[in-house]
Amino acid sequence: MSGRRLAFDIPEWRKIRVIIDTDAKNEADDQFAIVHGLLTPRFDILGIVAAQFENTGSMMERRDTMRQSYDEIEKLLSLTGFAKEAPAIEGALKPLESLRSAPESPGADLIVEEAMKEGEKPLFAVFMGPLTNMAIALLREPRVAERVTVVWIGGEDYPNGGWEYNLFNDIHAANVVFASGVELWQVPRGVYSTIRISIAELIHKVRPCGKVGAYLVEQLCDFNNSMKYPEWPKGEMWSLGDSPCISLLLDEHEYGYKMLPRPRISSDMYYIHEKTDRKVRVYHYVDSRFTLEDMFAKLALHYL
């Protein structure tokens, strides 16, 4: 995108269009993936869409979860210096009420608008939370399915499935997307949770990188210290589970996935396997070293 101040560039023909959809204030890892994406020269970022997380919003002080995500996106854009180059876009306020409901969503409108353009670079929509805005886009304009690749951080491991945070925040939306013909890459919990990092490493490698580096570490430590569950978090580490959606667009890890028939998802989030020719690309491996070191390097190149 013109005007972006990046440490290096790549040929224009290698670049891709990217829409980032994020429940940015649900906890503390989306922020790292957003900044990583902003600092990636391959990405022409068309907008960062604020996702709701209403079904788990009781964790927060107030329930307007899409607005919480939007405000966090705005803050990150300001801290990174990219406020004029990658706009924050509002998404739907609530999860879908049914498999056919398509509430107002400027984020879904952006997906439709960009998908229907002719002769443009490939379009990818990455989802770090629920699939709400993607489902709305497909319901409004089914032809979008032929024109965008969806990368989703979410769902439990195969073959069984089960409770998972991003899926829980909109099961109807996941079923709409899985039932469509859209190209879908899924990074389930057993894979995204492997992007482990220690707080010591974050303090050492991220905090010195300007105001945004300091904020990334501060907000993670604050969230870490505020949680009182005995089993989570663990105290000295975190999982930057949303970051694979950035690294997989740099290198799609062609040996790290299997093509599986798309399941239907039950109300308790288990996979219901039916005979279908539609496949989902399910990742069983993402290179954590590549993912994290690329982020560290871009932060250092840009802010040190």
C-alpha positions as a Python dict, from the first residue, in 0.01 Angstrom:
ca = {
    (1, 'M'): (0, 0, 0),
    (2, 'S'): (140, 337, -97),
    (3, 'G'): (290, 537, 185),
    (4, 'R'): (382, 241, 404),
    (5, 'R'): (722, 290, 564),
    (6, 'L'): (873, -58, 552),
    (7, 'A'): (1231, -169, 603),
    (8, 'F'): (1245, -342, 263),
    (9, 'D'): (1022, -423, -32),
    (10, 'I'): (951, -706, -277),
    (11, 'P'): (840, -701, -643),
    (12, 'E'): (486, -580, -691),
    (13, 'W'): (378, -897, -870),
    (14, 'R'): (458, -1106, -559),
    (15, 'K'): (222, -908, -337),
    (16, 'I'): (-126, -1012, -223),
    (17, 'R'): (-432, -828, -99),
    (18, 'V'): (-516, -903, 265),
    (19, 'I'): (-812, -827, 489),
    (20, 'I'): (-746, -894, 858),
    (21, 'D'): (-1047, -978, 1079),
    (22, 'T'): (-968, -978, 1451),
    (23, 'D'): (-1132, -996, 1793),
    (24, 'A'): (-843, -775, 1898),
    (25, 'K'): (-935, -714, 2261),
    (26, 'N'): (-1044, -1064, 2362),
    (27, 'E'): (-701, -1131, 2515),
    (28, 'A'): (-341, -1052, 2422),
    (29, 'D'): (-216, -1232, 2110),
    (30, 'D'): (-412, -1071, 1825),
    (31, 'Q'): (-210, -754, 1875),
    (32, 'F'): (116, -928, 1781),
    (33, 'A'): (-30, -1074, 1462),
    (34, 'I'): (-182, -739, 1359),
    (35, 'V'): (151, -558, 1397),
    (36, 'H'): (333, -841, 1220),
    (37, 'G'): (93, -809, 928),
    (38, 'L'): (132, -433, 909),
    (39, 'L'): (510, -470, 884),
    (40, 'T'): (497, -734, 608),
    (41, 'P'): (583, -595, 261),
    (42, 'R'): (405, -876, 77),
    (43, 'F'): (69, -761, 214),
    (44, 'D'): (-145, -489, 64),
    (45, 'I'): (-369, -454, 370),
    (46, 'L'): (-711, -331, 261),
    (47, 'G'): (-858, -300, 608),
    (48, 'I'): (-855, -443, 959),
    (49, 'V'): (-1204, -555, 1058),
    (50, 'A'): (-1317, -554, 1420),
    (51, 'A'): (-1478, -884, 1523),
    (52, 'Q'): (-1722, -945, 1807),
    (53, 'F'): (-1664, -1197, 2085),
    (54, 'E'): (-1998, -1161, 2258),
    (55, 'N'): (-2029, -1521, 2378),
    (56, 'T'): (-1720, -1478, 2594),
    (57, 'G'): (-1753, -1104, 2649),
    (58, 'S'): (-1834, -1151, 3017),
    (59, 'M'): (-1457, -1176, 3065),
    (60, 'M'): (-1445, -802, 3000),
    (61, 'E'): (-1587, -506, 3188),
    (62, 'R'): (-1848, -432, 2922),
    (63, 'R'): (-2024, -629, 2652),
    (64, 'D'): (-1976, -414, 2339),
    (65, 'T'): (-1706, -648, 2218),
    (66, 'M'): (-1690, -538, 1854),
    (67, 'R'): (-1628, -181, 1973),
    (68, 'Q'): (-1356, -307, 2207),
    (69, 'S'): (-1188, -475, 1910),
    (70, 'Y'): (-1226, -162, 1698),
    (71, 'D'): (-1074, 64, 1963),
    (72, 'E'): (-779, -173, 2004),
    (73, 'I'): (-718, -179, 1628),
    (74, 'E'): (-720, 201, 1622),
    (75, 'K'): (-470, 209, 1907),
    (76, 'L'): (-234, -30, 1728),
    (77, 'L'): (-258, 164, 1403),
    (78, 'S'): (-164, 481, 1591),
    (79, 'L'): (127, 320, 1776),
    (80, 'T'): (268, 164, 1459),
    (81, 'G'): (233, 480, 1252),
    (82, 'F'): (3, 313, 999),
    (83, 'A'): (-321, 493, 1085),
    (84, 'K'): (-352, 645, 736),
    (85, 'E'): (-260, 333, 541),
    (86, 'A'): (-469, 48, 686),
    (87, 'P'): (-817, 157, 799),
    (88, 'A'): (-1003, 6, 1092),
    (89, 'I'): (-1345, -125, 983),
    (90, 'E'): (-1642, -215, 1203),
    (91, 'G'): (-1775, -570, 1187),
    (92, 'A'): (-2102, -725, 1298),
    (93, 'L'): (-2212, -648, 1653),
    (94, 'K'): (-2331, -1000, 1742),
    (95, 'P'): (-2293, -1362, 1635),
    (96, 'L'): (-2528, -1486, 1364),
    (97, 'E'): (-2873, -1576, 1493),
    (98, 'S'): (-2919, -1847, 1228),
    (99, 'L'): (-2757, -1997, 920),
    (100, 'R'): (-2935, -1741, 705),
    (101, 'S'): (-2908, -1420, 906),
    (102, 'A'): (-2690, -1149, 755),
    (103, 'P'): (-2685, -846, 986),
    (104, 'E'): (-2517, -516, 907),
    (105, 'S'): (-2141, -542, 877),
    (106, 'P'): (-1915, -289, 703),
    (107, 'G'): (-1642, -552, 732),
    (108, 'A'): (-1849, -800, 530),
    (109, 'D'): (-1918, -522, 279),
    (110, 'L'): (-1543, -471, 238),
    (111, 'I'): (-1491, -843, 170),
    (112, 'V'): (-1762, -841, -96),
    (113, 'E'): (-1635, -523, -257),
    (114, 'E'): (-1276, -643, -281),
    (115, 'A'): (-1367, -996, -387),
    (116, 'M'): (-1577, -875, -678),
    (117, 'K'): (-1303, -660, -829),
    (118, 'E'): (-1162, -792, -1155),
    (119, 'G'): (-795, -824, -1244),
    (120, 'E'): (-655, -759, -899),
    (121, 'K'): (-393, -942, -696),
    (122, 'P'): (-510, -1256, -508),
    (123, 'L'): (-733, -1178, -210),
    (124, 'F'): (-690, -1342, 132),
    (125, 'A'): (-914, -1285, 434),
    (126, 'V'): (-757, -1394, 763),
    (127, 'F'): (-969, -1453, 1071),
    (128, 'M'): (-819, -1448, 1420),
    (129, 'G'): (-1157, -1487, 1590),
    (130, 'P'): (-1505, -1597, 1481),
    (131, 'L'): (-1601, -1625, 1113),
    (132, 'T'): (-1899, -1390, 1153),
    (133, 'N'): (-1809, -1129, 892),
    (134, 'M'): (-1699, -1389, 635),
    (135, 'A'): (-2029, -1574, 672),
    (136, 'I'): (-2224, -1251, 622),
    (137, 'A'): (-2024, -1174, 307),
    (138, 'L'): (-2101, -1520, 166),
    (139, 'L'): (-2470, -1492, 251),
    (140, 'R'): (-2495, -1153, 81),
    (141, 'E'): (-2295, -1246, -228),
    (142, 'P'): (-2231, -1620, -283),
    (143, 'R'): (-1993, -1546, -575),
    (144, 'V'): (-1742, -1426, -317),
    (145, 'A'): (-1663, -1796, -253),
    (146, 'E'): (-1481, -1817, -587),
    (147, 'R'): (-1271, -1505, -530),
    (148, 'V'): (-1115, -1518, -185),
    (149, 'T'): (-907, -1756, 26),
    (150, 'V'): (-1003, -1770, 393),
    (151, 'V'): (-744, -1846, 662),
    (152, 'W'): (-904, -1925, 999),
    (153, 'I'): (-740, -1964, 1337),
    (154, 'G'): (-1002, -2178, 1508),
    (155, 'G'): (-1171, -2507, 1578),
    (156, 'E'): (-1054, -2810, 1772),
    (157, 'D'): (-837, -3088, 1633),
    (158, 'Y'): (-963, -3351, 1390),
    (159, 'P'): (-1138, -3586, 1371),
    (160, 'N'): (-1349, -3516, 1680),
    (161, 'G'): (-1362, -3143, 1733),
    (162, 'G'): (-1497, -2997, 2057),
    (163, 'W'): (-1500, -2669, 2246),
    (164, 'E'): (-1272, -2399, 2107),
    (165, 'Y'): (-1281, -2026, 2179),
    (166, 'N'): (-1305, -1876, 1829),
    (167, 'L'): (-1560, -2132, 1715),
    (168, 'F'): (-1767, -2083, 2031),
    (169, 'N'): (-1812, -1715, 1950),
    (170, 'D'): (-2011, -1798, 1634),
    (171, 'I'): (-2091, -2161, 1548),
    (172, 'H'): (-2352, -2062, 1288),
    (173, 'A'): (-2095, -1854, 1101),
    (174, 'A'): (-1849, -2143, 1093),
    (175, 'N'): (-2115, -2371, 946),
    (176, 'V'): (-2199, -2115, 678),
    (177, 'V'): (-1834, -2087, 575),
    (178, 'F'): (-1770, -2464, 588),
    (179, 'A'): (-2081, -2531, 376),
    (180, 'S'): (-1973, -2281, 111),
    (181, 'G'): (-1732, -2338, -175),
    (182, 'V'): (-1476, -2087, -49),
    (183, 'E'): (-1113, -2202, -31),
    (184, 'L'): (-1057, -2252, 342),
    (185, 'W'): (-736, -2301, 539),
    (186, 'Q'): (-793, -2398, 903),
    (187, 'V'): (-538, -2383, 1186),
    (188, 'P'): (-696, -2576, 1476),
    (189, 'R'): (-612, -2532, 1842),
    (190, 'G'): (-363, -2815, 1864),
    (191, 'V'): (-151, -2633, 1604),
    (192, 'Y'): (-196, -2266, 1689),
    (193, 'S'): (-119, -2335, 2053),
    (194, 'T'): (233, -2449, 1955),
    (195, 'I'): (343, -2090, 1882),
    (196, 'R'): (485, -2069, 2233),
    (197, 'I'): (691, -1782, 2364),
    (198, 'S'): (821, -1689, 2706),
    (199, 'I'): (756, -1353, 2866),
    (200, 'A'): (1134, -1321, 2914),
    (201, 'E'): (1185, -1348, 2537),
    (202, 'L'): (914, -1091, 2471),
    (203, 'I'): (1076, -847, 2715),
    (204, 'H'): (1416, -908, 2555),
    (205, 'K'): (1317, -897, 2186),
    (206, 'V'): (992, -701, 2157),
    (207, 'R'): (976, -444, 2436),
    (208, 'P'): (1276, -237, 2307),
    (209, 'C'): (1104, -187, 1968),
    (210, 'G'): (957, 160, 2017),
    (211, 'K'): (621, 252, 2161),
    (212, 'V'): (445, -33, 1987),
    (213, 'G'): (692, -294, 2119),
    (214, 'A'): (654, -163, 2472),
    (215, 'Y'): (275, -170, 2441),
    (216, 'L'): (264, -523, 2300),
    (217, 'V'): (453, -658, 2601),
    (218, 'E'): (277, -437, 2855),
    (219, 'Q'): (-74, -537, 2748),
    (220, 'L'): (18, -906, 2744),
    (221, 'C'): (174, -890, 3091),
    (222, 'D'): (-126, -698, 3225),
    (223, 'F'): (-368, -955, 3087),
    (224, 'N'): (-151, -1242, 3207),
    (225, 'N'): (-144, -1105, 3561),
    (226, 'S'): (-518, -1030, 3566),
    (227, 'M'): (-634, -1386, 3496),
    (228, 'K'): (-708, -1599, 3805),
    (229, 'Y'): (-788, -1938, 3651),
    (230, 'P'): (-570, -2212, 3805),
    (231, 'E'): (-498, -2381, 3469),
    (232, 'W'): (-453, -2071, 3247),
    (233, 'P'): (-241, -1879, 3189),
    (234, 'K'): (71, -2054, 3316),
    (235, 'G'): (259, -1748, 3437),
    (236, 'E'): (580, -1723, 3234),
    (237, 'M'): (466, -1806, 2882),
    (238, 'W'): (203, -1731, 2623),
    (239, 'S'): (88, -1875, 2295),
    (240, 'L'): (82, -1626, 2008),
    (241, 'G'): (-184, -1841, 1847),
    (242, 'D'): (-305, -1589, 1591),
    (243, 'S'): (36, -1540, 1432),
    (244, 'P'): (18, -1842, 1193),
    (245, 'C'): (-233, -1652, 981),
    (246, 'I'): (53, -1415, 895),
    (247, 'S'): (333, -1667, 845),
    (248, 'L'): (119, -1899, 630),
    (249, 'L'): (72, -1616, 381),
    (250, 'L'): (449, -1577, 363),
    (251, 'D'): (500, -1951, 311),
    (252, 'E'): (201, -2181, 299),
    (253, 'H'): (387, -2480, 450),
    (254, 'E'): (298, -2715, 165),
    (255, 'Y'): (391, -3022, 369),
    (256, 'G'): (218, -2901, 685),
    (257, 'Y'): (-146, -2975, 603),
    (258, 'K'): (-393, -3235, 482),
    (259, 'M'): (-698, -3186, 265),
    (260, 'L'): (-998, -3328, 453),
    (261, 'P'): (-1371, -3344, 377),
    (262, 'R'): (-1546, -3050, 537),
    (263, 'P'): (-1747, -3142, 844),
    (264, 'R'): (-2066, -2992, 974),
    (265, 'I'): (-2027, -2856, 1327),
    (266, 'S'): (-2271, -2949, 1603),
    (267, 'S'): (-2406, -2710, 1863),
    (268, 'D'): (-2151, -2848, 2111),
    (269, 'M'): (-1875, -2795, 1853),
    (270, 'Y'): (-1804, -3153, 1755),
    (271, 'Y'): (-1735, -3235, 1390),
    (272, 'I'): (-2008, -3425, 1208),
    (273, 'H'): (-1848, -3602, 915),
    (274, 'E'): (-2067, -3637, 608),
    (275, 'K'): (-1992, -3745, 254),
    (276, 'T'): (-1884, -3436, 61),
    (277, 'D'): (-1644, -3342, -216),
    (278, 'R'): (-1569, -3008, -52),
    (279, 'K'): (-1237, -3007, 128),
    (280, 'V'): (-1079, -2794, 397),
    (281, 'R'): (-702, -2749, 422),
    (282, 'V'): (-633, -2848, 784),
    (283, 'Y'): (-288, -2762, 917),
    (284, 'H'): (-106, -3007, 1141),
    (285, 'Y'): (216, -2805, 1153),
    (286, 'V'): (321, -2440, 1153),
    (287, 'D'): (688, -2345, 1189),
    (288, 'S'): (702, -2150, 1515),
    (289, 'R'): (1065, -2045, 1464),
    (290, 'F'): (988, -1896, 1122),
    (291, 'T'): (670, -1731, 1252),
    (292, 'L'): (823, -1567, 1560),
    (293, 'E'): (1164, -1478, 1418),
    (294, 'D'): (1010, -1303, 1119),
    (295, 'M'): (801, -1092, 1357),
    (296, 'F'): (1103, -1013, 1578),
    (297, 'A'): (1313, -914, 1275),
    (298, 'K'): (1048, -684, 1128),
    (299, 'L'): (990, -511, 1461),
    (300, 'A'): (1366, -457, 1502),
    (301, 'L'): (1419, -339, 1143),
    (302, 'H'): (1135, -93, 1171),
    (303, 'Y'): (1157, 41, 1526),
    (304, 'L'): (1515, -1, 1650),
}
